[in-house]
């Protein structure tokens, strides 16, 4: 059996050869010598480098002629190894060690991409050359392989020409025969694949619960808005005398309740694994109109116990249709309206406009509230960011932005302190829709 030993190593370890250091120390103590093949640097620089990475008095062994340095560039011709020059250099180095009483000899070479490119074909001739030096048991070749620099084609040499293969550890080696290493590698790979499979399933499970958690946070926020709408219009219905106004409030309560049902259905669908987005074609202005109706009680000072009041100006001039989720879009628009109302306070104005522009429909929501600084605007859509203290969850605008993004909309915000805020949301829309989903309130089914 040849006396060639491979060290499976990596550039990630840098230039450190710590595990080999223990073996080298023992080797010198047993009257051994080393041929160290280096690259490019001169012999003194290589000696200084070894002094840095080894805790051995390497210079003392060099003075005693127990280390012979060979520069690999000296036996390279063109882009290939001159095998005769290579063999002669090793032979002369071994004779030099013999002359100074070395009982055992190690030849240490770091095999990287340079060596692979100069060995020719598959390197068989070079390994055969090394095997010729192994007729005596007193000579070992220690080849440290930088694995990430070698091609897959070269790996066969590790199995074919080595007596043992050593896995480079932190402080020591794991030693295997080539057959043992192949067996262990295949076993580890099989376990690794199973582990990856299980990890991917666990990641999916965790992702499921993460999205469910986000969904529940959004649901809690939306349900709160829905309950406020129901309460507001219930109060409004008790304060007005017109039968028509009472009927309108009751219809809004009914529609709001159906939106609540959609919220619960969204959780059910997630638990069941359904990814249906429930998108259909809707007349855009109808969605905006119902969003305004659901927040109408907020604009009536006598319904919410405020002095003064908020003046609402509506200019809904879009004639287009949008393919989307009616509930999600309505709740997102409601979130912006409610934020504007909170910013206005007891008195002020809000303008809600829609118009068609090119292939888009634009929604503008403008409030005369306290406005925002530049730093606040940068965080506006971040989750859990709120300027309302304990009164806000910081989720409303974050959820709205995600929904607008999912509908291909562009959102632009302009604001100045004490000047108010303007939201401009541009949606891709259709000129005509032959199959419009929305219908009368009686068409809804809450069972």
N, C-alpha and C positions, 0 to 999 in steps of 0.2 A: 504493500500500500504506500502511495506517495506520502510525503511528509509536508504537504502544503495545507496550511490552516487559514481559513477565512474569518475575518471579523466583519459582521454585518453592522454598518454604522451609517452615519448621516451628517450632513453639513450642519444640522440643527445643534449638534454638539460642539460646533466650532472646531477649533484646532486641538481641543483637549483629548488626550488619550489616557485618561485616568485609570480605567480598568486594566489596561496593558501595563501600567506603571508597576503594579504589584508583581506581575509576572516578570517584568524586566529587572526589578530589584532582586528577586530570587535568582534570576538567570545570572546576574553579575556576581552575586554571592557564591554561586556554584562554579565560579571561574569561567563564565561564558563570555562570548563576544557578540557584537552586533554590527551588521552592515545596514546602514540607514540610507535609503535612496531618497534624495530630496530633489526639489525643482527650483530652478532659476536663481535663488539666493546663493550667495557664496557660503563656504563652509563655516565661517565665523558667525554669520547671521543665523544659520541653521542651528549652530551650537547655542547661541543666545536664546533662540526660540525654545529649544528643548529645556533649557534652564528655567524658562518661565512657566512651562506647562507641566514639568515633572518636579517632584520633590526629591529627586536623586541628584547626588553630586556628579552630574554628567560630565563636567569638565575634567574632573579627576580621572574618570574612566577613559576619557579621550587622551589624556596625557600618558596613560598606561597602555595606549594602543589597543584598547579593548573595543573601540568604536571606529569603524571605517565609514566615511561618507562618500557616496557616489552621486554625482549630479546626472539626472536622467537625460538632460539635453545633450550630454556628451556622446550618447549612443543613439541619437535620433538623426536619421538622414532624410531630408525632405520632410515628408509627413508620415514616415513609418519607422519602426524600430529596426536598427541594424542588429539583427539577432546575434551575429558573431561578436560584435563589439559589446553587446549586452552580456553575453555569456562570458566573454573574456574578462570584463570588468568584475563580475561576481566571482569568477574563479580566482582572480588576483586578490580580491578582497578577502576571500576565505583563506588563501595562502598567507596573507598578511596576519590574519588573526591566529592561524596555526603557529606562525613564527613567534608570536608573543604569548604562546601558551594557552590560548583559549581552548577549553575542552569541548564546549558546545557552541554552536553558532546559530544565530537568528538573522534572517534577511527580512527587513521590514520595508514594505512598499505600500503606499496609499494609492489604490486604484480608483481613478476618477474618469471623467469624460475624455481627458487628454490621453490616458492610457488606452481606453477603448478605441479611440480614433487612430492610434498609431500601431496597435497590435495586428491590424489587418484581419479580414474576414471575421472569424469568430474567436481569434486569439489562440487557437489550438497549438500552433507552432511554438508560441511563447511558453505555454504551459508544459509542453513536451520538453522544452529547454530546461525549465525549472526542475522537472522530474529527473533529469539526468544528474542533477546535483544531489539527489536523494538516495543514492546508493549506500550512503552512510547515515546511520541514525543520529549522528551528531549535528546534522544540519536541518534547520526548519525554515520554511518560508512563511512569514506572517503577512498576509495580504489584507489590508483594511479597505473595505469597499464602501464608497460613498454612494448609497443606493439611488438617490434621486438624480444622480448624474449619469446613470447607466441605463441603457436601453433594455427592453424586455428580452431581446434576442441574446443579450449577453448573460442573462441570469442562468442559462443552462450550464455555463462554466462553473458556477458555484456548486452545483450538484455533482458535476462530472469529475472535477479535479481535486477535491478537497477531502482531507482525512477527517477534519472536524470543522464545524462552523460555529462561531461564537457570536451571540447576540450582545451588542454593545449596551451595557447597562450604565447606571449612574456611578456605582462604585465597583462593580464586578461584572463578570460575564455569565451568560447562560450558555452552556456548552452542549452541542448536539452533533450527531452524525448527520450527513446530508439527508439520509432517509428519515431520521427522527424529526428533523426540522420541517421537511415536506409534510410529514404526517401531522405534526403539531400545527403547522400553518393552515392546512386544510381543515383541521378540527376547529381551530380558532375562527377561520373564515365562516365555517358553517354556523358556529355559535353567534358570530358577529351578525350574520344575515338574519338569524332568528331574533337577536337583540334589537336590530334596526327595525324589523317588522313590528315587534312588540312596542318599541319606542314610538314608531309612527302611529300605531293605534292609540297609544296613550296620549300623544300630542293631539290627535283628532278628538279624543274624548275631552281633553282639557280645553281645546278650542271650542268644542260644542258648549261646554259649561261657561266659557268666557263670553261667547256670543249670547248665550241665554241670559247671563248676568247683565250684559249691556242691554239686551232686549227688555229685561225686567225693569232696569233703571228707566229706560225710555217709556215703558208702559206706566210706571208709577207717575212719571212726570205728566204724561198725556192724560191719564185718568184723573189726575188732580185738576187739569184744565177743563176736562169734560164735566167733572162734578161742579166746578165753579160756574160753568155755563148753564148747567141744569138748575143749580140753585139761583143764579141770577135771573133766569127767565121765569122760574117759579115765583120768585119775589115780584118780578115785573107783572106777571099775570094777575097777582092779587091786588095790584095798585092801579091798574088801568080799568076804565069803564067800558071801553069799546069791545064788543064781542069779536070783532075782526082782529084787534090787537091781541086779545087773549088766545084766539085760535092760532095766530102766528107764533106766539111764544110756545104754545103746546107743540106745534109742528117742529119748532127748533129743538125743543126738549126731546121729541121723538127721534129726530135725526141724530142728535147728540148721543142718545142712548144706543142707536145703531152703530155709531162710531165706536162706542165702548165695546159693543159686541165684536167689532172688527179687531179691536185691541186684544181681546181674549182669544179670538181665533188665531191671531198671529202667534201667540204663545203655544196654542195647541198644535199648529202647523209645525213650529220649530221642534217641539217634543216628538212629533210623529216623523220628523225628517223631511217634511214637505218644504220645497224651496219656491213654491209658486208665489209670484209677486203680485198677483191679482190686478194686473194692469189691463186697462181698456181705454177706449176713446171717449173723451169728455170735452164738452165745450168749456174752454178755459175760464171764461167770465163766470160761468155757473159755479165753478169751484171757489173762485174768489168771493162771489156773492154770498155763498153759504158760510164761508169763513167770517165774513163781516157780520152776517146775521147772528152767528154763534157768539160773537163778542159785543153785539149791539148793546146789551145791558150795561156794559162797562162805560158806554158813552152817555148814559142817562143818569145824571147826577142824583135824581130823586130815588133811583133804584139801588144805588150803592152808598147812599148816605153822605155824599160829598157836596160841599158848597161849590158854586161855579159850575163848571162842566167842560167837557171836551167836545169841540166842534169837529165833526167828521165830514169830509168832502170826498165824494165818490165820483170817479170818472172812468167807468168801465167801457172801453171802446174797442175791445178785441172781438174779432169775428172768427177766430181760429179755434182749432181743436187740438187737444194734447193727448198723447198716448202715455198714460201714467196710472199711478195708484191714487185714486180720488181721496181716500182717507189720509194717506201719508202727506199728500200735497196740501190738503186743507189744514191738517194739524201743524204743518210747518209754517204756513202763512199765518195761522192763529198765533203761533209762538212769537213771530215778529211783531204782529199787531199788539199782543199783550205786553211785550217788552217796551214797545213805543208808548203805550198807555202808562206803564210804570214810570217811564222817563219823563213824561209830560207832567204827572202829578195831578193837582186838583183842577187846573184849567190850562187850556192850550188848544192846539189844532193838530189834526192828522189828515193827510191827503193820501188816498189810495187810488192809483191810476193803472189802467191797462191799455196798451195800444200795440198794434202790429207794426213791425219794423223789419223789412226784408223777409227772410224766412223764419223770423223769430217773433215771439210775442213777449212783450216786456211788461213786468209788474214793478211798479214803484210804490213804496210805502215810506212816506215822509212824515216825521213827527217834529214838533216844535219843542222837544224836551231839552234836557241839560247838556246833551251832546257828550262826546268822548274825546279823550286825548289820544295822540298817535300810539302811545304805548298800550293803551287799553284796546284799541282797534286791532293791534297785532295779535292779541290773545283772545279776541272776541269769540272765535269758534272752537277754542280749546275746551276739552271736557273739564267740567267742574270749576271753570272760571266764571265768577259772578261778581258783579258790582253791587249786589243787593244784600250782602252779608248773609245772615241766617235765613233771610226770606227767599233766597234763590238757591237752586241746585247746581247751576252752571251747566245744565244739560240741554236746555231748550234750543238754543242756537246751534249747539254742536250737532244735535239730532237733525235739525232743520237743514244744516249745511250738507250733511251726509245724504239726506233724501234728495235735495236739489242736485247734488252731484250724480246720484243714481238715475236721475231723470235727464242728465245731460245739460243741466242749466248752468249758467255763469252768474256768480254772485259778486256784486260790487257794493262796497259800503263807503259812504262819505259822511264825515261828521266833524263838527267843530264845537268846542266848549261854549255852552250857552246859546248855541245857534241851531241845535237840533241834529237829527240824523236822517240820512236817506239810504234806503236799501233799494238797489236796482237788480232785479233778477230776470235774466233773459232765457226763455225756454225755446227749444226747437218745437215747432208746432206744424199742424197740417191746415191747408186751406179748406179742405172738405173731408168729412167723415161720413161714410155710408152706414156705419154700424156704431151708433153712439150708445154708450152703456147706461147713462143716467136716465132715470125715469121719475115718476111721481113718488111721493113719500109712501103711498099705499102699496107700491110694488115691493117694498122692502119686507124681508121675512126675518123675524127675530127668533124663530124656533131653532 
